[in-house]
Amino acid sequence: MKASSKLILTILGYYLTSTQITSASIKIKKFSTSKITLHKPAPDVVPNSYILEFNGDQLKSQSESSSESFINSFVKSIENEGINYKVRETYSSQKVFNGVSIKLDDDKDINKIKKLKCVKNVWPVVKIQRTEAKFEEENNSTSQNFRNFVGLDESDNDVLDGSNIKVGILDTGIDHKHKALGGCFKGEGCKVQFGFDFVGDDFNGSNEPKPDDDPLDECVGHGTHAAGIIAGEDSTNNITGIAPKAILGAYRIFGCNGTTTNDIVIKAMEKAFDDGMNIINLSLVSGNNAWFGTPESLVAETLTQNGVFVVAPAGTSGDNGIFKVSSPSTAPGVISVASIDTDQVNSFFIQSSSDPNLKIKYLTQNGKPIKLVDSFSIVPTSNVTNSKNDACDAINEDLTGKVALVRRGGCDDTTKIDQIRFAGASAIVIYNDASGISTPQFNSEGISTPVGMISCEDGITLFNLIQKNNNLTVQFPNESVLINDPGTLKTSKFSSFGPTNELEIKPDIAAPGKDIKSIFPVSLGSIKTISGTSVSAPFITGALALYLQSQKESKPEIIRNVLQINTKPITFKNDIEGNKNSLIASTILKQGSGLISLSNALSSTIMTSPSKLALNDTDNFNGKKRCLTLTNIGKETTKFTFNHLPAQTINGYDGINLVPANSPITTNSFANVKFSKLSIRLRPGESQDINLSFTPPKEENEINNSLYSGYIVITDSTTKKRSYVSYMGMKGSLKSLPILDDQSGAPFIQSGKNDQKFTSPEEVLTVSMKDDDIVLLGARMAQGTKILTVDVIPAESDDDVEPPTETQPQETNLPTEAPVVTKKPLKNKPKETNKPTATKPKQPTETPKTPKEDKPIENPKESDKPTKTPKESDKPTKTPKESNKPTKTPKESDKPTKTPKESDKPTKTPKESDKPIETPIESDKPTETPIESDKPVETPKESDKPTETPIESDKPTETPKQPTETPVESDQPTDTPTPTPTPTPIESPQPSDDDDVVTVTSTIVTVITPASAAETPITKRSFRTFPVLYKRGNNKLRSRAFDNQATELLVPNSLGTISNIQFESRNDNSEKNQIKTIQFDGKVDKSDGTKNVELPDGRYRLFLAALRPFGDPKKKGDWETFTSSIIEIKRE
């Protein structure tokens, strides 16, 4: 993103910050764009400030201790270039991040720095907001044992306390003076043993930080609240943290203002790593835009590669629809935490005059007590306790000044309440018509009469007391206690929806996050109740501390896997094919794998590889056959059985707006799953594979790009405990969804001094470039985009823009080509996309290359029927490995431009996969016949082939474009040995449907990029191997391909750039986030790094280009573009 005063990104009424969220949820069919307000420059970018990452090759000869001397020599080298600068932060840990952040006197000097061989990546320094957390009205519960909230059994309570586990909290600091947190810092017996204040109280993201050694927080409290959940011990308020003996590190990255910068966050992560933290709790969201690729998320991912657990909130944009999960929780190895409304609720008491010691518990819908001070007479509305329609009809008795006792059932609660309040009752007590107590459910609009619900048993007790004493009175004392109410367990409304913009499964797991009471700085009241996913994250952090304590020898990837699959998904009964008691789960886009269940994880006997299955969209579907590896981590030979638990299918679009709807529509249509085996028996330590075949919901209209999901349920036949492997896919084409929303009247240009919009190519907007008479480009983003650029071009350019020229020297490791674009106004082209549609994009009309990747995977399906000829296409063994010999250079393989994406498409031709999967699988009962033949044909060892650069490919690319690889020929393992690349075989089966080459063990997957990936200009961070639970078919860290924010994307006839934004979020479908505006004041940034160059008077156009999901910036069809009306500059 260019850091210059000419660039203004605004959202009506909002500054465009990467973390701004809105609570509005208004459905808009037609957008008003009559008025746009100018604002000061976008506050998310810190002017002239950049984060530089050094090239790893330059540091190979440097020891850990000499990294700082390397930094010093770099600093001298830029001084020799005559560059005036100031160092903001230095990073010297080779395992985490090598580089510096600097502030330049002259912003154009960054162009010289980018060309230095030792510089690998450059990002702007941006501001980050503290995680949103909502303060709630204080509850009066008498205890808050957070250990119960994570599903910890009584049997584990005495032995697990988090001893010797180090937990780093990156937040607002901690009030370590609070007695619940030890009352001291760094001394003997202190709970907070590590920490640093990187900012000081007054830091606001723009001024100079004032770091010091003491991370004390007495002005915000968020970090103290998190610390209380993780490790607090407050006997006065009966608050017990999950891991009360854990060692805490407090890393203060926010001042009292609540804003920090990404270079400070990275420095704090480095410090936490150097201090030996086992777990890092990140209480921040650096963007609710569902992208992975910001520098802080890349560093968080690197920490996970080095054995540190990183936990981050999923975000609180739940009322803004799908694709809103927050970064850095979008990083593959970071645990993204969603919020659920806990089943532990405040219950209150009814006291009767007949027996002061008798206290009857009641629940209210809003979790607040009935506020009646005096004693009130209580009367039943029926003379029997088994009435089937108590108070379902009008009540003739005058109940003024009395409390009514009514039985549930016969009609809904709202009807009963209306009849009783119309009779004048002061309060209503409903007793359940079944055993136990639950929360009353009614439409509270316009109802001021307090309502409480008690158990059936207590209702009968009260009724009998009234029969004995007609003058019985009751009181409602202001006391409370927490009790379990399973009916209240649900996903929190505010918790963000996934998935990522590249259809990766996020969030990962859920924990309580609503109305959580924990400790607060003494100066701010000592105790507070707040809500948010940043409140949920500490629950996972604390649970991890206990698990680490119990499993000291386990590898991090195993622990993440076991925690993630041993959960309790939020479920409810639903009518599936006439069965009204069928069990269905809430969509995984809201809850991930489900509510954490620590006891289940601690006693688990199974681990799966992977732990979640991203099936991609219809164009790139990789669910026709997936391999799941199961390993017995228990001590006994065990039989495991398999079932399917479907989850809600949701339509993220309402069919009216191009922007996803605020409230996705749920449907009773589910995917089907076939199992190659219905059960397996494993000895301790033994692993075995099962094959899964998925069929997307058939009834869903692809126009709405529905997202289906569910769980593979694995049951231990001995203990009956269940584990859950989540899956998700999109029915439709993500790439075909329009990025630019033309329903809102945008894109357009207008002068800043009036409201007239210009959209037609022939129209001319004349501006003086004086004061407000400058140009505003208005655009509304219907989907997220990795790259959004705005160039200024001559008004009379040719219709067809020539391919771009290279703008970077090769050693910079940056993309060297710009998008090939067409100068056509948007409104002339995507009119057909008036609503989200899954129509295939016509852009890639390249030869539909014979799909090699899925076919070999498909031919195992002999049991499916006479397998038509799909396998024949595999047979194009024509030059099977011959083509390997001529190892062409990557560039040549570009010529046949078989984009990976296209390869995915043709792969779909074998529709056989739909056939075998006819029988729907009911909730917990797989009715499919096993496909025995699936297993043997899994082509296991084929993956041991070439090991190109690990994890380099971020593209969705599956089929190698290079003849050198041909992993596809996995059906013929006897072919000639593979060429050039040196193999790193890690034995075992290949997850069938992937186009990249993978090797699998029960714990690790190494992704080996096809040689053709060398064509993709990506940064070269060494990711080595990463946990199997993050291997997701052809969804391979795609964002990494474009995570370099310094990329210069120039249109060939560009006169200069006014905007280059990386990882742009879509707009929200609400009034407050309607139009983003980019300001053009007649100045541009040149490709040579010169900034704010004033263009002479003349006629120009603005050219906006947005990269489509899964898009390749070198491909013309992968960009959506808009060319503005003519701008005539006439200065006075």
HUQUI-V780136 format. One record per run of one state. SS is the DSSP state (H for helix, E for strand, - for the rest). FROM is the first residue (numbers start at 1). TO is the last residue. If there is no record, write none. Layout:
# HUQUI-V780136
ss:SS from:FROM to:TO
ss:SS from:FROM to:TO
This chain:
# HUQUI-V780136
ss:- from:1 to:9
ss:E from:10 to:11
ss:- from:12 to:13
ss:E from:14 to:15
ss:- from:16 to:44
ss:E from:45 to:54
ss:- from:55 to:55
ss:H from:56 to:59
ss:- from:60 to:63
ss:H from:64 to:80
ss:- from:81 to:84
ss:E from:85 to:93
ss:- from:94 to:96
ss:E from:97 to:104
ss:- from:105 to:106
ss:H from:107 to:114
ss:- from:115 to:118
ss:E from:119 to:130
ss:- from:131 to:133
ss:E from:134 to:135
ss:- from:136 to:140
ss:E from:141 to:141
ss:- from:142 to:143
ss:E from:144 to:145
ss:H from:146 to:149
ss:- from:150 to:153
ss:H from:154 to:157
ss:- from:158 to:165
ss:E from:166 to:171
ss:- from:172 to:173
ss:E from:174 to:174
ss:- from:175 to:178
ss:H from:179 to:181
ss:- from:182 to:184
ss:E from:185 to:185
ss:- from:186 to:191
ss:E from:192 to:197
ss:- from:198 to:211
ss:E from:212 to:212
ss:- from:213 to:215
ss:E from:216 to:216
ss:- from:217 to:221
ss:H from:222 to:231
ss:- from:232 to:232
ss:E from:233 to:234
ss:- from:235 to:238
ss:E from:239 to:240
ss:- from:241 to:246
ss:E from:247 to:252
ss:- from:253 to:258
ss:E from:259 to:261
ss:H from:262 to:274
ss:- from:275 to:278
ss:E from:279 to:282
ss:- from:283 to:283
ss:E from:284 to:284
ss:- from:285 to:286
ss:E from:287 to:287
ss:- from:288 to:294
ss:H from:295 to:305
ss:- from:306 to:308
ss:E from:309 to:313
ss:- from:314 to:317
ss:H from:318 to:320
ss:- from:321 to:326
ss:E from:327 to:327
ss:- from:328 to:334
ss:E from:335 to:341
ss:- from:342 to:343
ss:E from:344 to:352
ss:- from:353 to:358
ss:E from:359 to:363
ss:- from:364 to:375
ss:E from:376 to:380
ss:- from:381 to:401
ss:E from:402 to:407
ss:- from:408 to:412
ss:H from:413 to:422
ss:- from:423 to:426
ss:E from:427 to:431
ss:- from:432 to:449
ss:E from:450 to:454
ss:- from:455 to:455
ss:H from:456 to:468
ss:- from:469 to:472
ss:E from:473 to:475
ss:- from:476 to:479
ss:E from:480 to:484
ss:- from:485 to:485
ss:H from:486 to:488
ss:- from:489 to:489
ss:E from:490 to:491
ss:- from:492 to:508
ss:E from:509 to:512
ss:- from:513 to:515
ss:E from:516 to:519
ss:- from:520 to:521
ss:H from:522 to:524
ss:- from:525 to:526
ss:E from:527 to:531
ss:- from:532 to:532
ss:H from:533 to:550
ss:- from:551 to:555
ss:H from:556 to:565
ss:- from:566 to:566
ss:E from:567 to:568
ss:- from:569 to:570
ss:E from:571 to:576
ss:- from:577 to:578
ss:E from:579 to:585
ss:- from:586 to:587
ss:H from:588 to:591
ss:- from:592 to:594
ss:E from:595 to:596
ss:- from:597 to:597
ss:H from:598 to:602
ss:- from:603 to:605
ss:E from:606 to:609
ss:- from:610 to:611
ss:E from:612 to:614
ss:- from:615 to:625
ss:E from:626 to:632
ss:- from:633 to:637
ss:E from:638 to:647
ss:- from:648 to:648
ss:E from:649 to:651
ss:- from:652 to:664
ss:E from:665 to:667
ss:- from:668 to:671
ss:E from:672 to:675
ss:- from:676 to:678
ss:E from:679 to:682
ss:- from:683 to:686
ss:E from:687 to:695
ss:- from:696 to:701
ss:H from:702 to:704
ss:- from:705 to:705
ss:E from:706 to:716
ss:- from:717 to:721
ss:E from:722 to:731
ss:- from:732 to:739
ss:E from:740 to:740
ss:- from:741 to:747
ss:E from:748 to:751
ss:- from:752 to:757
ss:E from:758 to:758
ss:- from:759 to:763
ss:E from:764 to:767
ss:- from:768 to:769
ss:E from:770 to:770
ss:- from:771 to:772
ss:E from:773 to:773
ss:- from:774 to:774
ss:E from:775 to:779
ss:- from:780 to:780
ss:E from:781 to:781
ss:- from:782 to:784
ss:E from:785 to:794
ss:- from:795 to:799
ss:E from:800 to:800
ss:- from:801 to:809
ss:H from:810 to:812
ss:- from:813 to:821
ss:E from:822 to:822
ss:- from:823 to:825
ss:H from:826 to:833
ss:- from:834 to:852
ss:H from:853 to:858
ss:- from:859 to:860
ss:H from:861 to:864
ss:- from:865 to:871
ss:H from:872 to:875
ss:- from:876 to:881
ss:H from:882 to:885
ss:- from:886 to:891
ss:H from:892 to:895
ss:- from:896 to:899
ss:H from:900 to:909
ss:- from:910 to:911
ss:H from:912 to:915
ss:- from:916 to:921
ss:E from:922 to:922
ss:- from:923 to:924
ss:E from:925 to:925
ss:- from:926 to:931
ss:H from:932 to:936
ss:- from:937 to:939
ss:H from:940 to:944
ss:- from:945 to:949
ss:E from:950 to:950
ss:- from:951 to:966
ss:H from:967 to:971
ss:- from:972 to:996
ss:E from:997 to:1000
ss:- from:1001 to:1003
ss:E from:1004 to:1008
ss:- from:1009 to:1010
ss:H from:1011 to:1015
ss:- from:1016 to:1025
ss:E from:1026 to:1027
ss:H from:1028 to:1030
ss:- from:1031 to:1037
ss:H from:1038 to:1042
ss:- from:1043 to:1053
ss:E from:1054 to:1064
ss:- from:1065 to:1070
ss:H from:1071 to:1073
ss:- from:1074 to:1075
ss:E from:1076 to:1080
ss:- from:1081 to:1082
ss:E from:1083 to:1085
ss:- from:1086 to:1092
ss:E from:1093 to:1094
ss:- from:1095 to:1097
ss:E from:1098 to:1107
ss:- from:1108 to:1115
ss:H from:1116 to:1118
ss:E from:1119 to:1123
ss:- from:1124 to:1125
ss:E from:1126 to:1129
ss:- from:1130 to:1132
